[in-house]
Amino acid sequence: MPLLPPTLASALADVAASPPATAAECAQAWADAVESYASAIVPPSTTSAAAGSALAGALVAAFAPPDASAAMSAAFTAFAAALGLGMAPAFVAVPPPTPIDFATQFANPKPSTHAAAGLALATLIDTWMRTGTATPASGGAPVNWT
């Protein structure tokens, strides 16, 4: 089963509709949503749980500054790198080549509903994740993450 953007959109909408009380709880909710979304990535990864834990820790720090976009981008870059490591030994993974652009997303007008916010963020994350590639270790052309 591949990446599941509707699952991510729904989970992020739920977080927006009922935000956790602390930055740490919010970071964990985001990480849980992203880990669930990526748990069935193709090519498969054995490190989705570890990548999710790392993302939660990084997002706690990211949610602290007034403008979290750069730190969130770094957290997601680290998440993708950790996820890619779990594609070995069958694949040599290359995480998305550019940082995810949360700054532009957050500069746009605020979505009118929690569902719209979840969909906008899920679309941003999913589009970015699909730029990661994996090359079969036995040879062959790279494939995009799906």
N, C-alpha and C positions, 0 to 999 in steps of 0.2 A: 504494500500500500504506500502511496507517495505522500508528499507534503499535503496537508489538509488546511487550506486557507479558510474555509467556512468554520472549522473548529476553532481556529485562532481568532477569527473575527468575533465569534460568539463569546469566547472566553475573555477577550479584551473588553467587549461591551459589558460583560458582567462585572469586571473590575471597575470600569468607569461608572456603572450604575450604583455600585455599592463598594466604594473604595475602602480598602483596609485602613485601620487607624494609624498605623506607623509606616515610615518609609521602608523598614525592613519587611513588614508584612506585604506592602505593596510590591516591593521588589520580588518577593517570593511568589506572589500571585502572577506577576508578569512572567517570571521564569517558568512557573508551572505551565502556563498557557503556551509559551514558546516551546518548551520541552515536549509537551503533548503533541503540538503541531509537527515537530520535527522527528518524533520517535519512529516514524515509519519511512524516513527519507530513503530515496533510492539514488545511488547505491546505499545499502544499509550501513549503519554506524553502530558500533558497540559502546559508544561513549556518550549517548544522548543524556543519560542521567548525570554523569559527571559534568558535561557541558552545561546542563541546566543548573546544577549547584554553583558552578563558577559564575554563571550569568546572574543568579540571585545575589551573590556577594558583590559583584561588580555594580549591579543596579542600586544597591543600598547606597554606595558612594555616589553614584550618578544622580540619584534623586535629591542629594543634599544641596548642590549649588543652585543659584537662582536660574541659570540656564543649563539644563541637564543634557541638551542635545549632543554636545561633543563627547561627554562621558558615556552617554547611552550608546553612541556610535561605536566607541571603543569597546564597550561591554559586548555588543553584538558581534563585533569583529573577533573578539576572543572566543565567544560562543561558537561561531562558525569554524574557527581554527580547531577547537577542541572536538567538535563534531566530525570534522574531516579526518582527524587522527584515527578515529574509530573505523574508518573505511579501509584501513590497512589490515592485513597485508594484501588483500585482493585488489585494492585500488590505491593509487597515489592521488590524494585529494588536493585541490587548490581552492581555498575558500573564496568567496566573492572578492574580486580584485579591487573594489573601491569601497570606502566606508558607506554605511547606510546614511541617508540624508534626513535625519530627524529634524534638523534645523529648518529646512524648507517646509516640512510637514507642519511643524509647530508655528511657523510664521503665517500659515494660511488661516483663514477665518475658522473659528471653532465650529465643529459640526453641530448640527441642531439636535441630534439625538445620540444616545449612548451607542445604539446600533450603528449609526453612521460613523461615529468615532472609531469603533471597533473595526469596521470594514475598511476605513481609510488606513489605519495602522497595519491591519493584516495585509492589505494590498501592498503597502510599502515594504513590509518585511518579506512577504512572499516573492515579490518581484526581485528584490535584492538577493534572497537566498538562492534563487534559481540561476544566478550568475556564477555560482560555485561550480566547479567541474571535478571530475574524477576520471583518471586514465587507468584502464586495466593494467595491473602490474605485469601481466603476461604479454602485454602489447596490444595495440589497437588505438582507436581514436578516443579522445576524451568525450565524456558525456556530461551534460549539465545535470546538476542535482534536481531531482523532482520529488 
